[in-house]
Amino acid sequence: MLAMLFVGGGVFTIFGQGLSLFNWDAALRLRLQEDSRRSQDPLERTMGAISQGEAVADVAVQGVLILLSFVGILLRNPVGFVAGIAQGVIWIYATFLVLAQRWMLYRWGIVNNLARLKHVAPAMLLAGGIPGALMIICLVANIGFFGW
C-alpha cells in the first residue's frame, strides 16, 4: 500500500500535477499533459485549461489525502484507512473522468477519432485506476491492522 501511495501519489499526483500547476510546458515536455496552451486548436487550449484546473484540485485535495494516508498507515491509525480509501476512490474516479471526457469528445463529434482516448487510457489505468482499486482491496483486507 505504501508503495502504491508513494508511486501513484507522490510521483504522479503530487509531482506530476504539481509540475503541471507551476510549469505547464515542462509537464507537457515530459508527456504528463497532452494539451498545449500555444496550440492553434481551441479545443486543445480549452482541454489544457481544464486540465490545469484539475491539477490545482489534485494538488490541494489529494496532496492532503496522500499525506494523511501515508502517515496514518505508518502509525496504524484509522485515519490512514479512511484517507487511503478516499484516495483510492479518487484515483478510480479520476480515471473514469479522464477516459469519459475523451470518449465524449469523440461522441459529440468534436474530434473524429479516438486517438486522444487511446493515448491516455493505458497511462490512466496504470497510474490511477488499477492502483486505486488495489489500494482499496488491500486496505479492506487488512482492516484489522488499524485496530478495528
Contacts in CASP RR format, 6 or more apart in sequence:
PFRMAT RR
TARGET T0000
AUTHOR 0000-0000-0000
METHOD contacts of the structure
MODEL  1
MLAMLFVGGGVFTIFGQGLSLFNWDAALRLRLQEDSRRSQDPLERTMGAI
SQGEAVADVAVQGVLILLSFVGILLRNPVGFVAGIAQGVIWIYATFLVLA
QRWMLYRWGIVNNLARLKHVAPAMLLAGGIPGALMIICLVANIGFFGW
1 73 0 8 1.000
1 84 0 8 1.000
1 135 0 8 1.000
1 138 0 8 1.000
1 139 0 8 1.000
1 142 0 8 1.000
2 70 0 8 1.000
2 73 0 8 1.000
2 74 0 8 1.000
4 131 0 8 1.000
4 132 0 8 1.000
4 134 0 8 1.000
4 135 0 8 1.000
4 138 0 8 1.000
5 66 0 8 1.000
5 69 0 8 1.000
5 70 0 8 1.000
5 73 0 8 1.000
5 84 0 8 1.000
5 87 0 8 1.000
5 135 0 8 1.000
6 70 0 8 1.000
7 131 0 8 1.000
8 91 0 8 1.000
8 127 0 8 1.000
8 128 0 8 1.000
8 131 0 8 1.000
9 62 0 8 1.000
9 63 0 8 1.000
9 66 0 8 1.000
9 87 0 8 1.000
10 66 0 8 1.000
12 127 0 8 1.000
12 128 0 8 1.000
13 58 0 8 1.000
13 59 0 8 1.000
13 62 0 8 1.000
13 63 0 8 1.000
13 66 0 8 1.000
14 59 0 8 1.000
14 62 0 8 1.000
14 63 0 8 1.000
14 66 0 8 1.000
16 27 0 8 1.000
16 32 0 8 1.000
16 55 0 8 1.000
17 54 0 8 1.000
17 55 0 8 1.000
17 58 0 8 1.000
17 59 0 8 1.000
17 62 0 8 1.000
18 55 0 8 1.000
18 58 0 8 1.000
18 59 0 8 1.000
19 26 0 8 1.000
19 27 0 8 1.000
19 30 0 8 1.000
19 32 0 8 1.000
20 27 0 8 1.000
20 32 0 8 1.000
20 33 0 8 1.000
20 51 0 8 1.000
20 52 0 8 1.000
20 55 0 8 1.000
21 52 0 8 1.000
21 55 0 8 1.000
21 56 0 8 1.000
21 59 0 8 1.000
24 33 0 8 1.000
24 37 0 8 1.000
24 48 0 8 1.000
24 52 0 8 1.000
27 33 0 8 1.000
28 34 0 8 1.000
28 35 0 8 1.000
28 36 0 8 1.000
33 48 0 8 1.000
33 51 0 8 1.000
34 47 0 8 1.000
34 51 0 8 1.000
34 116 0 8 1.000
34 119 0 8 1.000
34 120 0 8 1.000
35 44 0 8 1.000
35 45 0 8 1.000
35 47 0 8 1.000
35 48 0 8 1.000
35 51 0 8 1.000
36 44 0 8 1.000
36 45 0 8 1.000
36 48 0 8 1.000
37 45 0 8 1.000
37 48 0 8 1.000
37 49 0 8 1.000
39 45 0 8 1.000
43 105 0 8 1.000
43 110 0 8 1.000
43 111 0 8 1.000
47 101 0 8 1.000
58 94 0 8 1.000
61 90 0 8 1.000
62 87 0 8 1.000
62 90 0 8 1.000
65 83 0 8 1.000
65 84 0 8 1.000
65 86 0 8 1.000
65 87 0 8 1.000
65 90 0 8 1.000
66 83 0 8 1.000
66 87 0 8 1.000
68 79 0 8 1.000
68 80 0 8 1.000
68 83 0 8 1.000
68 84 0 8 1.000
69 80 0 8 1.000
69 83 0 8 1.000
69 84 0 8 1.000
69 87 0 8 1.000
71 77 0 8 1.000
71 79 0 8 1.000
71 80 0 8 1.000
72 79 0 8 1.000
72 80 0 8 1.000
72 81 0 8 1.000
72 83 0 8 1.000
73 80 0 8 1.000
73 81 0 8 1.000
73 84 0 8 1.000
76 145 0 8 1.000
76 146 0 8 1.000
76 147 0 8 1.000
77 146 0 8 1.000
78 146 0 8 1.000
78 147 0 8 1.000
78 148 0 8 1.000
80 146 0 8 1.000
81 139 0 8 1.000
81 143 0 8 1.000
81 146 0 8 1.000
81 148 0 8 1.000
84 135 0 8 1.000
84 136 0 8 1.000
84 139 0 8 1.000
85 135 0 8 1.000
85 136 0 8 1.000
85 139 0 8 1.000
85 140 0 8 1.000
87 132 0 8 1.000
87 135 0 8 1.000
88 131 0 8 1.000
88 132 0 8 1.000
88 133 0 8 1.000
88 135 0 8 1.000
88 136 0 8 1.000
89 132 0 8 1.000
89 136 0 8 1.000
91 128 0 8 1.000
91 129 0 8 1.000
91 131 0 8 1.000
91 132 0 8 1.000
91 135 0 8 1.000
92 128 0 8 1.000
92 129 0 8 1.000
92 132 0 8 1.000
92 133 0 8 1.000
92 136 0 8 1.000
94 124 0 8 1.000
94 128 0 8 1.000
94 129 0 8 1.000
95 124 0 8 1.000
95 125 0 8 1.000
95 128 0 8 1.000
95 129 0 8 1.000
98 120 0 8 1.000
98 124 0 8 1.000
99 117 0 8 1.000
99 120 0 8 1.000
99 121 0 8 1.000
99 124 0 8 1.000
102 114 0 8 1.000
102 116 0 8 1.000
102 117 0 8 1.000
102 120 0 8 1.000
102 121 0 8 1.000
103 114 0 8 1.000
103 117 0 8 1.000
105 111 0 8 1.000
105 116 0 8 1.000
106 112 0 8 1.000
106 113 0 8 1.000
106 114 0 8 1.000
106 116 0 8 1.000
106 117 0 8 1.000
END
